[in-house]
Amino acid sequence: MATMFRDGLLKGKRILVTGGGNFSRLSKLSDEEWNDMREMIRSANDKDKAQRSV
């Protein structure tokens, strides 16, 4: 979005920005939860790589 502002593409336009989330809740995850997430990510990455190599 910064590029759009710099290039003048959004000059004078109204923009609705939603979400506004942050990652503070991640600091409350246990080591086991982090390990579970890592494994889910690795599994998804392996699946994607396998599909690309066909």
C-alpha distance matrix in Angstrom:
0.0 3.8 5.3 5.1 6.6 8.7 10.0 10.8 9.6 8.9 11.9 14.3 12.6 12.9 10.4 12.2 10.9 13.6 15.1 15.0 17.1 18.2 20.5 23.5 25.6 25.6 27.8 30.4 30.8 34.2 34.8 36.0 32.8 30.7 33.2 32.9 29.1 29.5 32.1 30.0 27.2 29.9 31.5 28.4 27.6 31.3 31.2 28.2 29.9 33.1 31.6 30.1 33.4 35.4
3.8 0.0 3.8 5.4 5.2 6.1 8.6 9.9 10.1 9.7 11.7 14.5 13.8 14.5 12.6 14.6 13.3 16.2 17.4 16.6 18.7 19.3 21.5 24.2 26.8 26.6 28.4 31.3 32.0 35.2 35.7 37.2 34.2 31.9 34.5 34.6 30.8 30.9 33.8 32.0 29.1 31.5 33.5 30.6 29.5 33.1 33.5 30.4 31.7 35.2 34.0 32.1 35.3 37.5
5.3 3.8 0.0 3.8 5.4 5.0 5.9 8.4 8.5 9.5 11.7 15.0 14.5 16.0 14.4 16.8 15.9 18.9 20.3 19.9 21.9 22.4 24.4 27.4 29.8 29.3 31.3 34.3 34.6 37.7 38.0 39.3 36.4 34.0 36.2 36.3 32.5 32.3 35.0 33.2 30.0 32.2 34.1 31.1 29.7 33.2 33.4 30.1 31.2 34.6 33.2 31.1 34.2 36.4
5.1 5.4 3.8 0.0 3.8 5.5 5.2 6.0 5.0 5.9 8.6 11.8 11.0 12.8 11.6 14.5 14.4 17.6 19.6 19.6 22.0 23.2 25.6 28.5 30.7 30.7 32.8 35.5 35.9 39.2 39.8 40.9 37.8 35.7 38.0 37.7 33.9 34.1 36.6 34.5 31.6 34.0 35.6 32.3 31.3 34.8 34.7 31.4 32.9 36.0 34.3 32.4 35.7 37.5
6.6 5.2 5.4 3.8 0.0 3.8 5.5 5.1 6.1 5.6 6.7 10.0 10.0 11.9 11.2 14.3 14.3 17.8 19.9 19.3 22.1 23.1 25.7 28.4 30.8 31.1 32.9 35.7 36.5 39.8 40.5 42.0 38.8 36.7 39.3 39.2 35.5 35.8 38.5 36.6 33.7 36.2 38.0 34.9 33.9 37.5 37.5 34.4 35.8 39.1 37.5 35.7 38.9 40.9
8.7 6.1 5.0 5.5 3.8 0.0 3.8 5.4 7.7 8.7 9.1 12.7 13.4 15.5 15.0 18.0 17.7 21.1 22.9 22.1 24.6 25.2 27.5 30.1 32.7 32.6 34.3 37.3 38.0 41.2 41.7 43.3 40.3 37.9 40.3 40.5 36.8 36.7 39.5 37.8 34.7 36.9 38.9 35.9 34.6 38.1 38.4 35.1 36.2 39.6 38.2 36.0 39.0 41.2
10.0 8.6 5.9 5.2 5.5 3.8 0.0 3.8 5.6 8.1 8.8 12.6 13.2 15.9 15.7 19.0 19.2 22.5 24.6 24.3 26.8 27.7 29.9 32.8 35.2 35.0 36.9 39.8 40.3 43.5 43.9 45.2 42.2 39.9 42.1 42.1 38.3 38.2 40.8 38.9 35.7 37.9 39.6 36.4 35.1 38.5 38.5 35.1 36.1 39.4 37.7 35.4 38.4 40.4
10.8 9.9 8.4 6.0 5.1 5.4 3.8 0.0 3.8 5.5 5.2 8.9 10.0 13.1 13.7 17.3 18.1 21.7 24.2 23.9 26.8 28.0 30.7 33.4 35.7 36.0 37.9 40.6 41.3 44.7 45.3 46.7 43.5 41.4 43.8 43.6 39.8 40.1 42.7 40.6 37.6 40.0 41.6 38.4 37.3 40.8 40.6 37.2 38.6 41.8 39.9 37.9 41.1 42.9
9.6 10.1 8.5 5.0 6.1 7.7 5.6 3.8 0.0 3.8 5.7 8.9 8.6 11.6 11.8 15.3 16.4 19.8 22.5 22.8 25.6 27.2 29.8 32.7 34.8 35.0 37.2 39.8 40.3 43.7 44.3 45.4 42.1 40.2 42.5 42.0 38.2 38.6 41.0 38.6 35.8 38.3 39.6 36.2 35.4 38.8 38.3 35.0 36.5 39.5 37.5 35.6 38.9 40.4
8.9 9.7 9.5 5.9 5.6 8.7 8.1 5.5 3.8 0.0 3.8 6.2 5.3 8.0 8.4 12.1 13.4 17.0 19.9 20.1 23.2 25.0 27.9 30.6 32.7 33.2 35.4 37.8 38.6 42.1 43.1 44.2 40.8 39.1 41.6 41.1 37.3 38.0 40.5 38.1 35.5 38.2 39.5 36.2 35.7 39.2 38.7 35.5 37.4 40.4 38.4 36.8 40.2 41.8
11.9 11.7 11.7 8.6 6.7 9.1 8.8 5.2 5.7 3.8 0.0 3.8 5.5 8.8 10.4 14.2 15.7 19.5 22.4 22.3 25.5 27.3 30.3 32.7 35.0 35.8 37.7 40.2 41.2 44.7 45.8 47.0 43.7 42.0 44.7 44.2 40.5 41.2 43.8 41.5 38.9 41.6 43.0 39.7 39.2 42.7 42.4 39.2 40.9 44.0 42.1 40.4 43.8 45.4
14.3 14.5 15.0 11.8 10.0 12.7 12.6 8.9 8.9 6.2 3.8 0.0 3.8 6.8 9.6 13.2 15.5 19.1 22.4 22.3 25.8 27.9 31.2 33.4 35.5 36.6 38.6 40.8 42.0 45.6 47.0 48.2 44.7 43.2 46.1 45.5 41.8 42.8 45.4 42.9 40.6 43.5 44.8 41.5 41.2 44.8 44.3 41.2 43.2 46.2 44.1 42.7 46.2 47.7
12.6 13.8 14.5 11.0 10.0 13.4 13.2 10.0 8.6 5.3 5.5 3.8 0.0 3.8 6.4 10.0 12.5 16.0 19.4 19.8 23.3 25.6 28.9 31.3 33.1 34.3 36.5 38.5 39.5 43.2 44.6 45.6 42.0 40.7 43.5 42.7 39.0 40.2 42.6 40.0 37.8 40.8 41.9 38.5 38.5 42.1 41.3 38.4 40.6 43.4 41.3 40.1 43.7 45.0
12.9 14.5 16.0 12.8 11.9 15.5 15.9 13.1 11.6 8.0 8.8 6.8 3.8 0.0 3.8 6.7 9.7 13.0 16.6 17.0 20.6 23.2 26.6 28.8 30.5 31.9 34.1 35.9 37.1 40.8 42.4 43.3 39.7 38.7 41.6 40.7 37.1 38.6 41.0 38.3 36.4 39.6 40.6 37.3 37.6 41.2 40.4 37.7 40.1 42.9 40.8 40.0 43.6 44.9
10.4 12.6 14.4 11.6 11.2 15.0 15.7 13.7 11.8 8.4 10.4 9.6 6.4 3.8 0.0 3.8 6.2 9.6 13.1 13.7 17.2 19.8 23.1 25.5 27.1 28.4 30.7 32.5 33.5 37.2 38.8 39.6 36.0 35.0 37.9 36.9 33.4 34.9 37.2 34.6 32.6 35.9 36.9 33.6 34.0 37.6 36.9 34.3 36.7 39.5 37.6 36.8 40.4 41.8
12.2 14.6 16.8 14.5 14.3 18.0 19.0 17.3 15.3 12.1 14.2 13.2 10.0 6.7 3.8 0.0 3.8 6.3 10.0 11.1 14.5 17.6 20.9 23.2 24.4 26.0 28.4 29.9 30.9 34.6 36.5 37.2 33.5 32.7 35.7 34.6 31.1 33.0 35.2 32.5 30.9 34.3 35.1 32.0 32.7 36.3 35.5 33.2 35.9 38.5 36.7 36.2 39.9 41.2
10.9 13.3 15.9 14.4 14.3 17.7 19.2 18.1 16.4 13.4 15.7 15.5 12.5 9.7 6.2 3.8 0.0 3.8 6.9 7.7 11.0 13.9 17.2 19.5 20.9 22.3 24.7 26.4 27.4 31.1 32.9 33.7 30.1 29.2 32.2 31.3 27.8 29.6 32.1 29.5 27.8 31.3 32.3 29.3 29.9 33.7 33.1 30.9 33.5 36.3 34.7 34.3 37.9 39.4
13.6 16.2 18.9 17.6 17.8 21.1 22.5 21.7 19.8 17.0 19.5 19.1 16.0 13.0 9.6 6.3 3.8 0.0 3.7 5.8 8.6 12.1 15.3 17.5 18.3 20.0 22.6 23.8 24.8 28.5 30.5 31.0 27.3 26.8 29.9 28.7 25.4 27.5 29.8 27.1 25.8 29.5 30.3 27.5 28.5 32.1 31.4 29.6 32.4 35.0 33.5 33.5 37.1 38.5
15.1 17.4 20.3 19.6 19.9 22.9 24.6 24.2 22.5 19.9 22.4 22.4 19.4 16.6 13.1 10.0 6.9 3.7 0.0 3.8 5.2 8.8 11.8 14.1 14.7 16.3 19.0 20.1 21.0 24.8 26.8 27.4 23.7 23.2 26.4 25.2 22.0 24.3 26.6 24.1 23.0 26.7 27.6 25.0 26.2 29.8 29.3 27.7 30.6 33.2 32.0 32.2 35.6 37.2
15.0 16.6 19.9 19.6 19.3 22.1 24.3 23.9 22.8 20.1 22.3 22.3 19.8 17.0 13.7 11.1 7.7 5.8 3.8 0.0 3.8 6.7 10.3 12.1 13.5 15.3 17.5 19.0 20.4 24.1 26.2 27.3 23.8 23.1 26.5 25.8 22.7 24.7 27.4 25.3 24.0 27.6 29.0 26.7 27.5 31.2 31.1 29.6 32.1 34.9 34.1 34.0 37.4 39.2
17.1 18.7 21.9 22.0 22.1 24.6 26.8 26.8 25.6 23.2 25.5 25.8 23.3 20.6 17.2 14.5 11.0 8.6 5.2 3.8 0.0 3.7 6.9 8.9 9.9 11.7 14.0 15.4 16.6 20.4 22.5 23.5 20.0 19.4 22.8 22.2 19.2 21.3 24.1 22.1 21.1 24.7 26.1 24.1 25.1 28.7 28.8 27.6 30.1 32.8 32.3 32.4 35.7 37.6
18.2 19.3 22.4 23.2 23.1 25.2 27.7 28.0 27.2 25.0 27.3 27.9 25.6 23.2 19.8 17.6 13.9 12.1 8.8 6.7 3.7 0.0 3.7 5.8 7.8 9.1 10.9 12.9 14.4 18.1 19.9 21.5 18.3 17.2 20.8 20.7 17.7 19.6 22.7 21.3 20.0 23.4 25.3 23.7 24.3 27.9 28.5 27.4 29.6 32.5 32.3 32.4 35.4 37.6
20.5 21.5 24.4 25.6 25.7 27.5 29.9 30.7 29.8 27.9 30.3 31.2 28.9 26.6 23.1 20.9 17.2 15.3 11.8 10.3 6.9 3.7 0.0 3.8 5.5 5.6 7.7 10.0 11.0 14.6 16.3 17.9 14.9 13.6 17.2 17.5 14.6 16.3 19.6 18.5 17.4 20.7 22.7 21.5 22.2 25.6 26.5 25.7 27.7 30.6 30.8 31.0 33.7 36.0
23.5 24.2 27.4 28.5 28.4 30.1 32.8 33.4 32.7 30.6 32.7 33.4 31.3 28.8 25.5 23.2 19.5 17.5 14.1 12.1 8.9 5.8 3.8 0.0 3.8 5.3 5.7 7.7 10.0 13.5 15.6 17.7 15.0 14.2 17.9 18.5 16.2 18.1 21.3 20.6 20.0 23.1 25.1 24.3 25.1 28.3 29.4 28.9 30.9 33.6 34.0 34.3 37.0 39.3
25.6 26.8 29.8 30.7 30.8 32.7 35.2 35.7 34.8 32.7 35.0 35.5 33.1 30.5 27.1 24.4 20.9 18.3 14.7 13.5 9.9 7.8 5.5 3.8 0.0 3.8 5.3 5.5 7.4 11.1 13.8 15.2 12.3 12.3 16.0 16.0 14.2 16.6 19.4 18.6 18.6 21.8 23.4 22.9 24.1 27.1 27.9 27.9 30.1 32.5 32.9 33.7 36.3 38.4
25.6 26.6 29.3 30.7 31.1 32.6 35.0 36.0 35.0 33.2 35.8 36.6 34.3 31.9 28.4 26.0 22.3 20.0 16.3 15.3 11.7 9.1 5.6 5.3 3.8 0.0 3.8 5.3 5.5 9.0 11.0 12.6 9.7 8.9 12.7 13.1 11.1 13.2 16.2 15.8 15.6 18.5 20.4 20.1 21.1 24.0 25.2 25.2 27.1 29.6 30.3 31.0 33.3 35.6
27.8 28.4 31.3 32.8 32.9 34.3 36.9 37.9 37.2 35.4 37.7 38.6 36.5 34.1 30.7 28.4 24.7 22.6 19.0 17.5 14.0 10.9 7.7 5.7 5.3 3.8 0.0 3.8 5.6 8.4 10.4 12.9 11.0 10.0 13.7 15.0 13.5 15.1 18.2 18.5 18.2 20.8 23.0 23.1 23.8 26.5 28.1 28.2 29.8 32.3 33.3 33.9 36.0 38.5
30.4 31.3 34.3 35.5 35.7 37.3 39.8 40.6 39.8 37.8 40.2 40.8 38.5 35.9 32.5 29.9 26.4 23.8 20.1 19.0 15.4 12.9 10.0 7.7 5.5 5.3 3.8 0.0 3.8 6.5 9.6 11.5 9.7 10.1 13.6 14.3 13.7 15.8 18.4 18.6 19.1 21.7 23.5 23.8 25.0 27.5 28.8 29.3 31.1 33.3 34.3 35.3 37.4 39.6
30.8 32.0 34.6 35.9 36.5 38.0 40.3 41.3 40.3 38.6 41.2 42.0 39.5 37.1 33.5 30.9 27.4 24.8 21.0 20.4 16.6 14.4 11.0 10.0 7.4 5.5 5.6 3.8 0.0 3.8 6.7 8.0 5.9 6.6 10.0 10.6 10.2 12.4 14.8 15.1 16.0 18.4 20.0 20.6 22.0 24.2 25.5 26.3 28.1 30.1 31.3 32.4 34.3 36.5
34.2 35.2 37.7 39.2 39.8 41.2 43.5 44.7 43.7 42.1 44.7 45.6 43.2 40.8 37.2 34.6 31.1 28.5 24.8 24.1 20.4 18.1 14.6 13.5 11.1 9.0 8.4 6.5 3.8 0.0 3.8 5.3 5.2 6.4 8.7 9.9 10.8 12.5 14.4 15.5 16.8 18.5 20.0 21.3 22.7 24.4 25.9 27.2 28.7 30.4 32.0 33.2 34.9 37.0
34.8 35.7 38.0 39.8 40.5 41.7 43.9 45.3 44.3 43.1 45.8 47.0 44.6 42.4 38.8 36.5 32.9 30.5 26.8 26.2 22.5 19.9 16.3 15.6 13.8 11.0 10.4 9.6 6.7 3.8 0.0 3.8 5.4 5.1 6.1 8.6 9.9 10.5 12.3 14.3 15.3 16.4 18.3 20.0 20.9 22.3 24.3 25.7 26.7 28.4 30.4 31.5 32.8 35.1
36.0 37.2 39.3 40.9 42.0 43.3 45.2 46.7 45.4 44.2 47.0 48.2 45.6 43.3 39.6 37.2 33.7 31.0 27.4 27.3 23.5 21.5 17.9 17.7 15.2 12.6 12.9 11.5 8.0 5.3 3.8 0.0 3.8 5.4 5.0 6.1 8.7 9.8 10.5 12.4 14.3 15.2 16.4 18.4 19.9 20.9 22.5 24.4 25.6 26.9 28.8 30.3 31.6 33.6
32.8 34.2 36.4 37.8 38.8 40.3 42.2 43.5 42.1 40.8 43.7 44.7 42.0 39.7 36.0 33.5 30.1 27.3 23.7 23.8 20.0 18.3 14.9 15.0 12.3 9.7 11.0 9.7 5.9 5.2 5.4 3.8 0.0 3.8 5.4 5.0 6.2 8.6 9.9 10.6 12.4 14.2 15.3 16.6 18.3 19.9 21.1 22.6 24.3 25.8 27.3 28.8 30.4 32.3
30.7 31.9 34.0 35.7 36.7 37.9 39.9 41.4 40.2 39.1 42.0 43.2 40.7 38.7 35.0 32.7 29.2 26.8 23.2 23.1 19.4 17.2 13.6 14.2 12.3 8.9 10.0 10.1 6.6 6.4 5.1 5.4 3.8 0.0 3.8 5.4 5.1 6.2 8.6 9.9 10.6 12.3 14.2 15.4 16.4 18.2 20.0 21.1 22.4 24.3 25.9 27.0 28.6 30.9
33.2 34.5 36.2 38.0 39.3 40.3 42.1 43.8 42.5 41.6 44.7 46.1 43.5 41.6 37.9 35.7 32.2 29.9 26.4 26.5 22.8 20.8 17.2 17.9 16.0 12.7 13.7 13.6 10.0 8.7 6.1 5.0 5.4 3.8 0.0 3.8 5.4 5.0 6.2 8.7 9.9 10.5 12.2 14.3 15.2 16.3 18.3 19.9 20.9 22.4 24.4 25.7 26.9 29.1
32.9 34.6 36.3 37.7 39.2 40.5 42.1 43.6 42.0 41.1 44.2 45.5 42.7 40.7 36.9 34.6 31.3 28.7 25.2 25.8 22.2 20.7 17.5 18.5 16.0 13.1 15.0 14.3 10.6 9.9 8.6 6.1 5.0 5.4 3.8 0.0 3.8 5.5 5.2 6.3 8.7 9.9 10.5 12.4 14.2 15.3 16.6 18.4 20.0 21.1 22.8 24.5 25.9 27.7
29.1 30.8 32.5 33.9 35.5 36.8 38.3 39.8 38.2 37.3 40.5 41.8 39.0 37.1 33.4 31.1 27.8 25.4 22.0 22.7 19.2 17.7 14.6 16.2 14.2 11.1 13.5 13.7 10.2 10.8 9.9 8.7 6.2 5.1 5.4 3.8 0.0 3.8 5.4 5.0 6.2 8.6 9.8 10.6 12.2 14.1 15.3 16.5 18.2 19.9 21.3 22.6 24.4 26.4
29.5 30.9 32.3 34.1 35.8 36.7 38.2 40.1 38.6 38.0 41.2 42.8 40.2 38.6 34.9 33.0 29.6 27.5 24.3 24.7 21.3 19.6 16.3 18.1 16.6 13.2 15.1 15.8 12.4 12.5 10.5 9.8 8.6 6.2 5.0 5.5 3.8 0.0 3.8 5.5 5.1 6.1 8.5 9.9 10.4 12.1 14.2 15.3 16.3 18.2 20.0 21.0 22.4 24.8
32.1 33.8 35.0 36.6 38.5 39.5 40.8 42.7 41.0 40.5 43.8 45.4 42.6 41.0 37.2 35.2 32.1 29.8 26.6 27.4 24.1 22.7 19.6 21.3 19.4 16.2 18.2 18.4 14.8 14.4 12.3 10.5 9.9 8.6 6.2 5.2 5.4 3.8 0.0 3.8 5.4 5.0 6.0 8.5 9.7 10.4 12.2 14.1 15.1 16.3 18.4 19.9 21.0 23.0
30.0 32.0 33.2 34.5 36.6 37.8 38.9 40.6 38.6 38.1 41.5 42.9 40.0 38.3 34.6 32.5 29.5 27.1 24.1 25.3 22.1 21.3 18.5 20.6 18.6 15.8 18.5 18.6 15.1 15.5 14.3 12.4 10.6 9.9 8.7 6.3 5.0 5.5 3.8 0.0 3.8 5.5 5.1 6.2 8.6 9.9 10.6 12.3 14.2 15.4 16.7 18.5 20.2 21.9
27.2 29.1 30.0 31.6 33.7 34.7 35.7 37.6 35.8 35.5 38.9 40.6 37.8 36.4 32.6 30.9 27.8 25.8 23.0 24.0 21.1 20.0 17.4 20.0 18.6 15.6 18.2 19.1 16.0 16.8 15.3 14.3 12.4 10.6 9.9 8.7 6.2 5.1 5.4 3.8 0.0 3.8 5.4 5.1 6.1 8.5 9.8 10.5 12.2 14.2 15.4 16.5 18.4 20.5
29.9 31.5 32.2 34.0 36.2 36.9 37.9 40.0 38.3 38.2 41.6 43.5 40.8 39.6 35.9 34.3 31.3 29.5 26.7 27.6 24.7 23.4 20.7 23.1 21.8 18.5 20.8 21.7 18.4 18.5 16.4 15.2 14.2 12.3 10.5 9.9 8.6 6.1 5.0 5.5 3.8 0.0 3.8 5.5 5.0 6.0 8.5 9.8 10.4 12.1 14.2 15.3 16.4 18.8
31.5 33.5 34.1 35.6 38.0 38.9 39.6 41.6 39.6 39.5 43.0 44.8 41.9 40.6 36.9 35.1 32.3 30.3 27.6 29.0 26.1 25.3 22.7 25.1 23.4 20.4 23.0 23.5 20.0 20.0 18.3 16.4 15.3 14.2 12.2 10.5 9.8 8.5 6.0 5.1 5.4 3.8 0.0 3.8 5.4 5.1 6.2 8.6 9.9 10.6 12.5 14.4 15.6 17.2
28.4 30.6 31.1 32.3 34.9 35.9 36.4 38.4 36.2 36.2 39.7 41.5 38.5 37.3 33.6 32.0 29.3 27.5 25.0 26.7 24.1 23.7 21.5 24.3 22.9 20.1 23.1 23.8 20.6 21.3 20.0 18.4 16.6 15.4 14.3 12.4 10.6 9.9 8.5 6.2 5.1 5.5 3.8 0.0 3.8 5.5 5.1 6.2 8.6 9.9 10.7 12.4 14.5 16.0
27.6 29.5 29.7 31.3 33.9 34.6 35.1 37.3 35.4 35.7 39.2 41.2 38.5 37.6 34.0 32.7 29.9 28.5 26.2 27.5 25.1 24.3 22.2 25.1 24.1 21.1 23.8 25.0 22.0 22.7 20.9 19.9 18.3 16.4 15.2 14.2 12.2 10.4 9.7 8.6 6.1 5.0 5.4 3.8 0.0 3.8 5.4 5.1 6.1 8.6 9.9 10.6 12.4 14.7
31.3 33.1 33.2 34.8 37.5 38.1 38.5 40.8 38.8 39.2 42.7 44.8 42.1 41.2 37.6 36.3 33.7 32.1 29.8 31.2 28.7 27.9 25.6 28.3 27.1 24.0 26.5 27.5 24.2 24.4 22.3 20.9 19.9 18.2 16.3 15.3 14.1 12.1 10.4 9.9 8.5 6.0 5.1 5.5 3.8 0.0 3.8 5.5 5.1 6.1 8.7 9.9 10.7 12.8
31.2 33.5 33.4 34.7 37.5 38.4 38.5 40.6 38.3 38.7 42.4 44.3 41.3 40.4 36.9 35.5 33.1 31.4 29.3 31.1 28.8 28.5 26.5 29.4 27.9 25.2 28.1 28.8 25.5 25.9 24.3 22.5 21.1 20.0 18.3 16.6 15.3 14.2 12.2 10.6 9.8 8.5 6.2 5.1 5.4 3.8 0.0 3.8 5.5 5.2 6.3 8.8 10.1 11.3
28.2 30.4 30.1 31.4 34.4 35.1 35.1 37.2 35.0 35.5 39.2 41.2 38.4 37.7 34.3 33.2 30.9 29.6 27.7 29.6 27.6 27.4 25.7 28.9 27.9 25.2 28.2 29.3 26.3 27.2 25.7 24.4 22.6 21.1 19.9 18.4 16.5 15.3 14.1 12.3 10.5 9.8 8.6 6.2 5.1 5.5 3.8 0.0 3.8 5.4 5.2 6.3 8.8 10.5
29.9 31.7 31.2 32.9 35.8 36.2 36.1 38.6 36.5 37.4 40.9 43.2 40.6 40.1 36.7 35.9 33.5 32.4 30.6 32.1 30.1 29.6 27.7 30.9 30.1 27.1 29.8 31.1 28.1 28.7 26.7 25.6 24.3 22.4 20.9 20.0 18.2 16.3 15.1 14.2 12.2 10.4 9.9 8.6 6.1 5.1 5.5 3.8 0.0 3.8 5.4 5.1 6.3 9.0
33.1 35.2 34.6 36.0 39.1 39.6 39.4 41.8 39.5 40.4 44.0 46.2 43.4 42.9 39.5 38.5 36.3 35.0 33.2 34.9 32.8 32.5 30.6 33.6 32.5 29.6 32.3 33.3 30.1 30.4 28.4 26.9 25.8 24.3 22.4 21.1 19.9 18.2 16.3 15.4 14.2 12.1 10.6 9.9 8.6 6.1 5.2 5.4 3.8 0.0 3.8 5.5 5.3 6.7
31.6 34.0 33.2 34.3 37.5 38.2 37.7 39.9 37.5 38.4 42.1 44.1 41.3 40.8 37.6 36.7 34.7 33.5 32.0 34.1 32.3 32.3 30.8 34.0 32.9 30.3 33.3 34.3 31.3 32.0 30.4 28.8 27.3 25.9 24.4 22.8 21.3 20.0 18.4 16.7 15.4 14.2 12.5 10.7 9.9 8.7 6.3 5.2 5.4 3.8 0.0 3.8 5.5 5.6
30.1 32.1 31.1 32.4 35.7 36.0 35.4 37.9 35.6 36.8 40.4 42.7 40.1 40.0 36.8 36.2 34.3 33.5 32.2 34.0 32.4 32.4 31.0 34.3 33.7 31.0 33.9 35.3 32.4 33.2 31.5 30.3 28.8 27.0 25.7 24.5 22.6 21.0 19.9 18.5 16.5 15.3 14.4 12.4 10.6 9.9 8.8 6.3 5.1 5.5 3.8 0.0 3.8 5.6
33.4 35.3 34.2 35.7 38.9 39.0 38.4 41.1 38.9 40.2 43.8 46.2 43.7 43.6 40.4 39.9 37.9 37.1 35.6 37.4 35.7 35.4 33.7 37.0 36.3 33.3 36.0 37.4 34.3 34.9 32.8 31.6 30.4 28.6 26.9 25.9 24.4 22.4 21.0 20.2 18.4 16.4 15.6 14.5 12.4 10.7 10.1 8.8 6.3 5.3 5.5 3.8 0.0 3.8
35.4 37.5 36.4 37.5 40.9 41.2 40.4 42.9 40.4 41.8 45.4 47.7 45.0 44.9 41.8 41.2 39.4 38.5 37.2 39.2 37.6 37.6 36.0 39.3 38.4 35.6 38.5 39.6 36.5 37.0 35.1 33.6 32.3 30.9 29.1 27.7 26.4 24.8 23.0 21.9 20.5 18.8 17.2 16.0 14.7 12.8 11.3 10.5 9.0 6.7 5.6 5.6 3.8 0.0
